[in-house]
Amino acid sequence: MGEDTFRTVAGRGRAAFEIRGSEFVGHAAPAADREAAEAFVAEVRAEYDDATHNVPAYRVRESGDGGERASGGGLLREWADDDGEPSGSAGKPALNVLQQEGVENVVAVVTRYYGGTNLGVGGLARSYSRGVKDAIEDAGLVEERPHERFSVAVEYDDSGTVRGILESADGAEFDADYAERVAFAVRVPVEEAEPLRDRIRSATSGRADIDGDA
């Protein structure tokens, strides 16, 4: 694995198992940034709001430039919470799995329905670890290149030119919003981002508004 790639989950994963009467459900998902990770945690907590505990953990890259760089190259933010379980028995073991697997831009939540038998700190730690590990395995791991996001706004006259450039760009993904002007939301490998912006500027004689431009 090169320095310009990182491991993450291929998609969402889920795994359920029972330990001495307690039911555990592990959930894992890719998250481009902290907001996406927290949205997934909130989604699971809403869906399993009758559970005894919903223990979250995530590792996501945060850039220092206001979030322009969605992944890679920024500060690695790690967070976990015990959600009412004994200190150190849930969140930390869940986060440890993400660290040991070496994954980034991943969020996990382990749901527990208490079954009447206390598992002890060691038993809880093993169960929450397994919840994350099984969910990640269900999701599958992939190698990703760090990506960056930016947006381009142009008049309709330039929209066909910009669309053509984006369609031919290596590894670029985009969505187009046709309103008074045409806005393209672009996601592209970091090393391709600046050359791509230069091509768009050149092809539109500087008429394109690219966010983050000085």
N, C-alpha and C positions, 0 to 999 in steps of 0.2 A: 504494500500500500504506500503510495507516494505521499510526500508531505502536503500536497495540495488536495488530498482526499480525506474523508472522514467516514466512520461507520455510523449508520443510522438504521431505523426500521423502514421496511419497504412499504408499510401501510399499517392499518390498525390490526391489533391482535387481541385475543381474549382467551382466557383459560380458567376453568372452574374445578375445584377439588374440595374435599371435606377432610378435616382433621379433628378427630375426637368430638364430633357433633357440630363443630363450627364450620360453616360454609364460607369458602374464600373464592372470590372472583377477581382475577387479575386482568387489567386492561392496559394496553400500550398503544401509543400513536406517535407519528412524526409531528414535530412542532417547529415551525420556522423561527419563532421568537417566544419571548416570555408571555406575551399576550395570548398567543395561540395555545401555549401550554396551560395557562390559567383558564382559558375558555374550555379546554378539554376536561380539566379537573371539575369545573362547575357543571359541565354537561353530565359527567358520571355521577356527581353528587345529587343532581336533580333526578336522574333516572333511578338511582338506588337510595332515595331519601329515607327509606324505611330500614336501611342497614344500620348495624351497631357502629361501624366505623368505615370511613372511606379515606384510606391513607395515600397521599400523593407524594410523588418525587419527580423531579425533572432536571435535565442538563441541557441547556440551550446556549448558543453563542449570542452574545449581545455586543453590538458595535458601539464605539464611543461617538458615533456621528449621527445620533438621533434615529438609529434603526435602519438607515439606508441599506446597510449590508445585512441581509437576512440570516446568513449563516457563514461560518468560517471567518477567521481573521479577527474576531472580536473577543471580548472577555467571556470566558466560560462561566455561566451562571448556574449554580447548583442549589437546589432547594428541596426540602422534604419536611413533612409534618407528621407527628404521631397521631393526630386527630383523636385524642382522648386515651390512647393506649399508654401503658407505662413508658416513661422516658427511655429512649434508646431501643425500644423493642420493635419498632415498626418503621418509622420514616427513615432512620439511618440505615437499617438493613436493606430497605428498598432502594435507597440511593446507592448503596455499596454495589448492588448488582449492576446498575448502570455504569458505575465507575470501572468495575472489573471487566465488563463486556467492552469497555472503551467506546461506548456509543455517545453521540451528541445529537442535539436537536430531537430529543426523545422525551416524552412525558409518560408516566405510568401512574395508575391508581389501583390500589388493592382494596376491594370491598370485603368486609367481614360481617357475617351474620352470626352472632354469638350463640353457641349451642348448649350452654349450661355448664361446661367444664372449663376451668381455667387452664391455660396452656403454659403459663409461666413465661418469663422473659425469653428464655432460650427457645421454647416452642413457638412463641410468637415471631421471634426473629427469623426462624427457619421458614415459617409459613408465609410471612410477608416477602421474604427473599424469593421463595418458590413462586409466589404469585407474579412477581415481576419477571422472573426468568422464564416461566412458562408462557406468559403473554408475549414477551419479546420473541421467543422461539416460534410462537404461532404467527406472529407478524412477519418474521423473516428479516434477515439483516442484508443491507446493501452498502456498497461504497458510493459515496456522493462526492462531487466536487463542490467546494463552497460556491454559493450563488449570491448574487446581488440583485436588488430590485430597483427599478427607476421607472418614471413615467414620461411619456412624450405626448405633447399636444400640438396638433397641426390643423390648418385649414383643410377643407375637403380636397382642394387642388393638389395638396402634397400627400394626402393619405395613402394613395395607391403606391407611391414611391416608398414611403416609410414601411408599409405592409410588406412590400417586396423585399426590402432589406432585412426585415425581421424574419421573414420566412426562410431566407437563405442563410441566416446567421447560425453558427455552430452552437448547438445546445440551447438556443433561445426559446422561451415559451412566452406567449403574450395573449392578452385579451384586449379587444377593441370596443370602445364605447362611442357610439355615434350620436352626438348631440349637436349643439351649435358648432362645435369643433369636434375633431376626432381625437380621442384620448386613448393611448395605448399603454397598458400596464405590462411592463416587461420584467421577466425573470431570466437571468443569464449567468453563466459561470463568471466568477469574478475577473479572471484574466481576459475575458472577451468583452467586458462591459465598456471600458474606455474606448477601444477601437470601434465598437459598435456605435457609441454615441458620436464619435468623430465622423463615421460614415453617414450618419443621419444628418449631422450639421452640414456636411459638405454637399450632400444630395439635395438639401432643401435651401441651400445658400444661407444657412443660419436662421431660417424662419421658424424652425421647430423649437418649441419651449420644452426644455428637458429639466426635470426637477433636480435640484441640487447644483444646477449650473450657477456660476458666478455671473 
